[in-house]
Every structure is written in C-alpha cells, then in structure tokens.
C-alpha cells in the first residue's frame, strides 16, 4: 500500500523548500551583470509570448494584476518613507 497522503505532502514540501533555497542561493550569488542579463532575457521572453497571443488573450494578460499581500504593501510603504526622509 502507498504512503499516507500526509507523508507524501511533507516530502513534497521538503523537496520544494530545498529547491527554493538552492534557487535563492543561486540568485544571491549572481553578479549585477548576470542579474541584468537574466532580467533582459525574461523581458524578451515575455514580449515574445505576448506577440504570439491572440489580441483578446494579450489584452487579458496585460490587464491582469497580481496584488501584493497587505504585509508587503505596508513594508514597502515604510521603506519608501524611510528612503524619502534619508535623502539629503
């Protein structure tokens, strides 16, 4: 008989956590030039994907907004306020 579902879920969660940590470490180790190149590549890919979409699908994709969690919005607001006060 197979493993109980909760064991499978925990193994999958651990595998995803491990993959996330590896990806974070890879990105942290990137130079500024490598980050710029990655951003350029992602931007070009997104542009190419949009070009092959139907006009309706493209419009829906461009109108879509994925809102940030309220905790992130508050943190960004606080960072902006600190940066504004820190300027000479």
N, CA, C and O atoms as a GROMACS GRO file, in nm:
protein
  352
    1UNK      N    1   0.085  -0.118   0.000
    1UNK     CA    2   0.000   0.000   0.000
    1UNK      C    3   0.089   0.124   0.000
    1UNK      O    4   0.200   0.121   0.054
    2UNK      N    5   0.042   0.231  -0.059
    2UNK     CA    6   0.117   0.355  -0.068
    2UNK      C    7   0.129   0.427   0.065
    2UNK      O    8   0.062   0.392   0.163
    3UNK      N    9   0.214   0.528   0.066
    3UNK     CA   10   0.232   0.608   0.187
    3UNK      C   11   0.108   0.693   0.212
    3UNK      O   12   0.040   0.733   0.118
    4UNK      N   13   0.080   0.719   0.338
    4UNK     CA   14  -0.032   0.809   0.368
    4UNK      C   15  -0.008   0.946   0.305
    4UNK      O   16   0.106   0.989   0.288
    5UNK      N   17  -0.115   1.011   0.271
    5UNK     CA   18  -0.108   1.138   0.200
    5UNK      C   19  -0.028   1.244   0.278
    5UNK      O   20   0.044   1.322   0.217
    6UNK      N   21  -0.039   1.247   0.411
    6UNK     CA   22   0.034   1.350   0.487
    6UNK      C   23   0.184   1.330   0.476
    6UNK      O   24   0.259   1.428   0.477
    7UNK      N   25   0.230   1.206   0.466
    7UNK     CA   26   0.374   1.181   0.447
    7UNK      C   27   0.418   1.229   0.310
    7UNK      O   28   0.524   1.290   0.296
    8UNK      N   29   0.338   1.202   0.210
    8UNK     CA   30   0.370   1.246   0.075
    8UNK      C   31   0.375   1.399   0.069
    8UNK      O   32   0.466   1.456   0.009
    9UNK      N   33   0.278   1.465   0.132
    9UNK     CA   34   0.274   1.612   0.133
    9UNK      C   35   0.400   1.667   0.200
    9UNK      O   36   0.460   1.762   0.149
   10UNK      N   37   0.440   1.610   0.311
   10UNK     CA   38   0.560   1.656   0.381
   10UNK      C   39   0.686   1.636   0.297
   10UNK      O   40   0.774   1.722   0.296
   11UNK      N   41   0.695   1.524   0.226
   11UNK     CA   42   0.811   1.502   0.140
   11UNK      C   43   0.813   1.603   0.025
   11UNK      O   44   0.920   1.655  -0.009
   12UNK      N   45   0.697   1.631  -0.033
   12UNK     CA   46   0.690   1.728  -0.141
   12UNK      C   47   0.723   1.869  -0.091
   12UNK      O   48   0.794   1.944  -0.158
   13UNK      N   49   0.672   1.903   0.027
   13UNK     CA   50   0.701   2.034   0.086
   13UNK      C   51   0.852   2.049   0.110
   13UNK      O   52   0.910   2.153   0.080
   14UNK      N   53   0.913   1.945   0.164
   14UNK     CA   54   1.058   1.949   0.191
   14UNK      C   55   1.136   1.961   0.060
   14UNK      O   56   1.234   2.035   0.054
   15UNK      N   57   1.093   1.891  -0.042
   15UNK     CA   58   1.161   1.899  -0.172
   15UNK      C   59   1.149   2.039  -0.231
   15UNK      O   60   1.246   2.092  -0.286
   16UNK      N   61   1.032   2.099  -0.221
   16UNK     CA   62   1.012   2.236  -0.273
   16UNK      C   63   1.092   2.337  -0.191
   16UNK      O   64   1.151   2.429  -0.248
   17UNK      N   65   1.094   2.320  -0.061
   17UNK     CA   66   1.174   2.411   0.024
   17UNK      C   67   1.322   2.402  -0.013
   17UNK      O   68   1.390   2.504  -0.022
   18UNK      N   69   1.370   2.282  -0.035
   18UNK     CA   70   1.510   2.262  -0.073
   18UNK      C   71   1.539   2.328  -0.208
   18UNK      O   72   1.640   2.395  -0.224
   19UNK      N   73   1.450   2.309  -0.305
   19UNK     CA   74   1.468   2.370  -0.437
   19UNK      C   75   1.465   2.522  -0.427
   19UNK      O   76   1.542   2.590  -0.494
   20UNK      N   77   1.376   2.575  -0.344
   20UNK     CA   78   1.370   2.721  -0.325
   20UNK      C   79   1.500   2.774  -0.266
   20UNK      O   80   1.552   2.875  -0.312
   21UNK      N   81   1.552   2.706  -0.164
   21UNK     CA   82   1.678   2.751  -0.102
   21UNK      C   83   1.792   2.749  -0.204
   21UNK      O   84   1.875   2.840  -0.207
   22UNK      N   85   1.796   2.645  -0.287
   22UNK     CA   86   1.900   2.636  -0.390
   22UNK      C   87   1.887   2.749  -0.491
   22UNK      O   88   1.987   2.808  -0.532
   23UNK      N   89   1.765   2.780  -0.532
   23UNK     CA   90   1.743   2.887  -0.628
   23UNK      C   91   1.778   3.023  -0.566
   23UNK      O   92   1.841   3.106  -0.632
   24UNK      N   93   1.739   3.046  -0.441
   24UNK     CA   94   1.774   3.171  -0.373
   24UNK      C   95   1.925   3.187  -0.365
   24UNK      O   96   1.977   3.296  -0.389
   25UNK      N   97   1.995   3.080  -0.332
   25UNK     CA   98   2.142   3.085  -0.322
   25UNK      C   99   2.203   3.117  -0.458
   25UNK      O  100   2.298   3.194  -0.467
   26UNK      N  101   2.148   3.058  -0.564
   26UNK     CA  102   2.200   3.084  -0.699
   26UNK      C  103   2.181   3.230  -0.737
   26UNK      O  104   2.272   3.293  -0.792
   27UNK      N  105   2.064   3.285  -0.708
   27UNK     CA  106   2.037   3.424  -0.743
   27UNK      C  107   2.122   3.518  -0.657
   27UNK      O  108   2.175   3.617  -0.709
   28UNK      N  109   2.135   3.490  -0.528
   28UNK     CA  110   2.218   3.574  -0.442
   28UNK      C  111   2.363   3.578  -0.490
   28UNK      O  112   2.430   3.679  -0.473
   29UNK      N  113   2.410   3.469  -0.549
   29UNK     CA  114   2.549   3.461  -0.594
   29UNK      C  115   2.571   3.530  -0.728
   29UNK      O  116   2.686   3.547  -0.770
   30UNK      N  117   2.465   3.571  -0.795
   30UNK     CA  118   2.478   3.634  -0.927
   30UNK      C  119   2.542   3.772  -0.914
   30UNK      O  120   2.520   3.845  -0.817
   31UNK      N  121   2.620   3.807  -1.015
   31UNK     CA  122   2.673   3.943  -1.022
   31UNK      C  123   2.564   4.036  -1.073
   31UNK      O  124   2.461   3.990  -1.123
   32UNK      N  125   2.585   4.164  -1.061
   32UNK     CA  126   2.488   4.261  -1.112
   32UNK      C  127   2.468   4.242  -1.263
   32UNK      O  128   2.356   4.252  -1.313
   33UNK      N  129   2.577   4.216  -1.334
   33UNK     CA  130   2.567   4.195  -1.478
   33UNK      C  131   2.484   4.071  -1.511
   33UNK      O  132   2.405   4.072  -1.605
   34UNK      N  133   2.501   3.964  -1.432
   34UNK     CA  134   2.422   3.843  -1.453
   34UNK      C  135   2.274   3.868  -1.424
   34UNK      O  136   2.187   3.816  -1.494
   35UNK      N  137   2.246   3.947  -1.322
   35UNK     CA  138   2.106   3.980  -1.290
   35UNK      C  139   2.042   4.061  -1.403
   35UNK      O  140   1.928   4.038  -1.441
   36UNK      N  141   2.118   4.156  -1.455
   36UNK     CA  142   2.067   4.238  -1.566
   36UNK      C  143   2.040   4.150  -1.687
   36UNK      O  144   1.936   4.162  -1.751
   37UNK      N  145   2.133   4.060  -1.718
   37UNK     CA  146   2.115   3.969  -1.832
   37UNK      C  147   1.993   3.880  -1.812
   37UNK      O  148   1.918   3.856  -1.907
   38UNK      N  149   1.972   3.830  -1.691
   38UNK     CA  150   1.856   3.745  -1.663
   38UNK      C  151   1.727   3.824  -1.679
   38UNK      O  152   1.630   3.774  -1.735
   39UNK      N  153   1.725   3.948  -1.631
   39UNK     CA  154   1.606   4.033  -1.645
   39UNK      C  155   1.578   4.063  -1.792
   39UNK      O  156   1.463   4.060  -1.836
   40UNK      N  157   1.684   4.091  -1.869
   40UNK     CA  158   1.666   4.116  -2.012
   40UNK      C  159   1.610   3.993  -2.082
   40UNK      O  160   1.520   4.004  -2.165
   41UNK      N  161   1.663   3.876  -2.050
   41UNK     CA  162   1.616   3.752  -2.112
   41UNK      C  163   1.469   3.726  -2.077
   41UNK      O  164   1.390   3.688  -2.164
   42UNK      N  165   1.432   3.747  -1.951
   42UNK     CA  166   1.293   3.726  -1.909
   42UNK      C  167   1.201   3.826  -1.979
   42UNK      O  168   1.090   3.790  -2.020
   43UNK      N  169   1.245   3.950  -1.993
   43UNK     CA  170   1.165   4.052  -2.059
   43UNK      C  171   1.143   4.019  -2.206
   43UNK      O  172   1.032   4.032  -2.258
   44UNK      N  173   1.249   3.976  -2.274
   44UNK     CA  174   1.236   3.938  -2.415
   44UNK      C  175   1.144   3.818  -2.432
   44UNK      O  176   1.064   3.813  -2.525
   45UNK      N  177   1.156   3.721  -2.342
   45UNK     CA  178   1.068   3.604  -2.349
   45UNK      C  179   0.922   3.645  -2.330
   45UNK      O  180   0.835   3.600  -2.403
   46UNK      N  181   0.896   3.731  -2.232
   46UNK     CA  182   0.759   3.777  -2.209
   46UNK      C  183   0.706   3.851  -2.331
   46UNK      O  184   0.590   3.833  -2.369
   47UNK      N  185   0.790   3.934  -2.392
   47UNK     CA  186   0.748   4.007  -2.511
   47UNK      C  187   0.714   3.911  -2.625
   47UNK      O  188   0.614   3.931  -2.695
   48UNK      N  189   0.795   3.808  -2.643
   48UNK     CA  190   0.769   3.710  -2.750
   48UNK      C  191   0.640   3.633  -2.724
   48UNK      O  192   0.563   3.606  -2.816
   49UNK      N  193   0.616   3.598  -2.598
   49UNK     CA  194   0.492   3.527  -2.564
   49UNK      C  195   0.372   3.616  -2.594
   49UNK      O  196   0.273   3.570  -2.651
   50UNK      N  197   0.380   3.743  -2.557
   50UNK     CA  198   0.269   3.835  -2.583
   50UNK      C  199   0.245   3.851  -2.734
   50UNK      O  200   0.130   3.862  -2.778
   51UNK      N  201   0.352   3.851  -2.813
   51UNK     CA  202   0.338   3.869  -2.958
   51UNK      C  203   0.261   3.755  -3.025
   51UNK      O  204   0.194   3.777  -3.125
   52UNK      N  205   0.271   3.634  -2.971
   52UNK     CA  206   0.203   3.521  -3.035
   52UNK      C  207   0.063   3.496  -2.980
   52UNK      O  208  -0.008   3.409  -3.030
   53UNK      N  209   0.024   3.570  -2.878
   53UNK     CA  210  -0.111   3.554  -2.821
   53UNK      C  211  -0.215   3.622  -2.910
   53UNK      O  212  -0.185   3.714  -2.986
   54UNK      N  213  -0.336   3.573  -2.900
   54UNK     CA  214  -0.445   3.641  -2.969
   54UNK      C  215  -0.462   3.779  -2.905
   54UNK      O  216  -0.425   3.799  -2.790
   55UNK      N  217  -0.519   3.874  -2.979
   55UNK     CA  218  -0.539   4.007  -2.921
   55UNK      C  219  -0.619   4.005  -2.791
   55UNK      O  220  -0.592   4.081  -2.698
   56UNK      N  221  -0.719   3.917  -2.785
   56UNK     CA  222  -0.802   3.909  -2.665
   56UNK      C  223  -0.721   3.856  -2.547
   56UNK      O  224  -0.727   3.910  -2.436
   57UNK      N  225  -0.645   3.749  -2.571
   57UNK     CA  226  -0.563   3.690  -2.464
   57UNK      C  227  -0.455   3.789  -2.419
   57UNK      O  228  -0.426   3.799  -2.300
   58UNK      N  229  -0.395   3.861  -2.514
   58UNK     CA  230  -0.293   3.959  -2.481
   58UNK      C  231  -0.353   4.070  -2.394
   58UNK      O  232  -0.292   4.111  -2.294
   59UNK      N  233  -0.470   4.117  -2.430
   59UNK     CA  234  -0.535   4.223  -2.352
   59UNK      C  235  -0.563   4.174  -2.209
   59UNK      O  236  -0.540   4.247  -2.113
   60UNK      N  237  -0.614   4.051  -2.197
   60UNK     CA  238  -0.641   3.996  -2.063
   60UNK      C  239  -0.511   3.984  -1.983
   60UNK      O  240  -0.508   4.017  -1.864
   61UNK      N  241  -0.405   3.937  -2.047
   61UNK     CA  242  -0.277   3.920  -1.977
   61UNK      C  243  -0.222   4.055  -1.930
   61UNK      O  244  -0.172   4.066  -1.819
   62UNK      N  245  -0.233   4.155  -2.015
   62UNK     CA  246  -0.179   4.286  -1.979
   62UNK      C  247  -0.263   4.358  -1.875
   62UNK      O  248  -0.213   4.444  -1.801
   63UNK      N  249  -0.392   4.325  -1.869
   63UNK     CA  250  -0.480   4.386  -1.770
   63UNK      C  251  -0.470   4.318  -1.633
   63UNK      O  252  -0.509   4.377  -1.532
   64UNK      N  253  -0.419   4.195  -1.630
   64UNK     CA  254  -0.415   4.118  -1.505
   64UNK      C  255  -0.323   4.184  -1.403
   64UNK      O  256  -0.214   4.230  -1.437
   65UNK      N  257  -0.365   4.187  -1.280
   65UNK     CA  258  -0.284   4.236  -1.169
   65UNK      C  259  -0.282   4.130  -1.061
   65UNK      O  260  -0.386   4.076  -1.025
   66UNK      N  261  -0.165   4.102  -1.010
   66UNK     CA  262  -0.148   4.005  -0.903
   66UNK      C  263  -0.113   4.087  -0.779
   66UNK      O  264   0.004   4.118  -0.758
   67UNK      N  265  -0.211   4.122  -0.697
   67UNK     CA  266  -0.185   4.214  -0.586
   67UNK      C  267  -0.089   4.155  -0.483
   67UNK      O  268  -0.090   4.035  -0.455
   68UNK      N  269  -0.007   4.244  -0.428
   68UNK     CA  270   0.084   4.204  -0.321
   68UNK      C  271   0.006   4.183  -0.192
   68UNK      O  272  -0.100   4.244  -0.174
   69UNK      N  273   0.055   4.097  -0.104
   69UNK     CA  274  -0.009   4.083   0.027
   69UNK      C  275  -0.001   4.217   0.103
   69UNK      O  276   0.092   4.295   0.083
   70UNK      N  277  -0.098   4.242   0.188
   70UNK     CA  278  -0.102   4.368   0.262
   70UNK      C  279   0.024   4.388   0.345
   70UNK      O  280   0.070   4.501   0.360
   71UNK      N  281   0.081   4.281   0.399
   71UNK     CA  282   0.204   4.294   0.478
   71UNK      C  283   0.319   4.347   0.393
   71UNK      O  284   0.401   4.425   0.440
   72UNK      N  285   0.325   4.305   0.267
   72UNK     CA  286   0.429   4.352   0.176
   72UNK      C  287   0.405   4.498   0.140
   72UNK      O  288   0.499   4.578   0.133
   73UNK      N  289   0.280   4.534   0.116
   73UNK     CA  290   0.245   4.673   0.085
   73UNK      C  291   0.287   4.764   0.200
   73UNK      O  292   0.345   4.871   0.178
   74UNK      N  293   0.258   4.723   0.323
   74UNK     CA  294   0.298   4.802   0.440
   74UNK      C  295   0.450   4.814   0.451
   74UNK      O  296   0.502   4.921   0.480
   75UNK      N  297   0.520   4.704   0.427
   75UNK     CA  298   0.667   4.707   0.434
   75UNK      C  299   0.725   4.801   0.329
   75UNK      O  300   0.817   4.877   0.357
   76UNK      N  301   0.672   4.795   0.207
   76UNK     CA  302   0.719   4.885   0.101
   76UNK      C  303   0.690   5.030   0.134
   76UNK      O  304   0.772   5.118   0.109
   77UNK      N  305   0.573   5.056   0.190
   77UNK     CA  306   0.536   5.192   0.230
   77UNK      C  307   0.635   5.245   0.334
   77UNK      O  308   0.680   5.359   0.325
   78UNK      N  309   0.670   5.161   0.431
   78UNK     CA  310   0.764   5.201   0.535
   78UNK      C  311   0.903   5.226   0.476
   78UNK      O  312   0.970   5.322   0.514
   79UNK      N  313   0.947   5.140   0.385
   79UNK     CA  314   1.078   5.158   0.322
   79UNK      C  315   1.082   5.286   0.240
   79UNK      O  316   1.182   5.359   0.242
   80UNK      N  317   0.975   5.314   0.168
   80UNK     CA  318   0.971   5.439   0.089
   80UNK      C  319   0.974   5.561   0.179
   80UNK      O  320   1.042   5.660   0.148
   81UNK      N  321   0.902   5.555   0.290
   81UNK     CA  322   0.903   5.668   0.383
   81UNK      C  323   1.042   5.689   0.441
   81UNK      O  324   1.087   5.803   0.450
   82UNK      N  325   1.110   5.582   0.480
   82UNK     CA  326   1.246   5.594   0.532
   82UNK      C  327   1.341   5.650   0.426
   82UNK      O  328   1.425   5.735   0.456
   83UNK      N  329   1.328   5.602   0.304
   83UNK     CA  330   1.416   5.648   0.196
   83UNK      C  331   1.391   5.796   0.168
   83UNK      O  332   1.484   5.871   0.139
   84UNK      N  333   1.265   5.838   0.175
   84UNK     CA  334   1.232   5.979   0.148
   84UNK      C  335   1.294   6.070   0.254
   84UNK      O  336   1.343   6.179   0.222
   85UNK      N  337   1.292   6.025   0.379
   85UNK     CA  338   1.350   6.105   0.489
   85UNK      C  339   1.501   6.100   0.492
   85UNK      O  340   1.565   6.187   0.551
   86UNK      N  341   1.558   5.999   0.431
   86UNK     CA  342   1.704   5.981   0.434
   86UNK      C  343   1.772   6.063   0.325
   86UNK      O  344   1.894   6.082   0.330
   87UNK      N  345   1.697   6.112   0.227
   87UNK     CA  346   1.758   6.189   0.118
   87UNK      C  347   1.808   6.323   0.170
   87UNK      O  348   1.744   6.388   0.253
   88UNK      N  349   1.925   6.364   0.117
   88UNK     CA  350   1.981   6.495   0.160
   88UNK      C  351   1.903   6.612   0.106
   88UNK      O  352   1.938   6.727   0.134
   0.00000   0.00000   0.00000
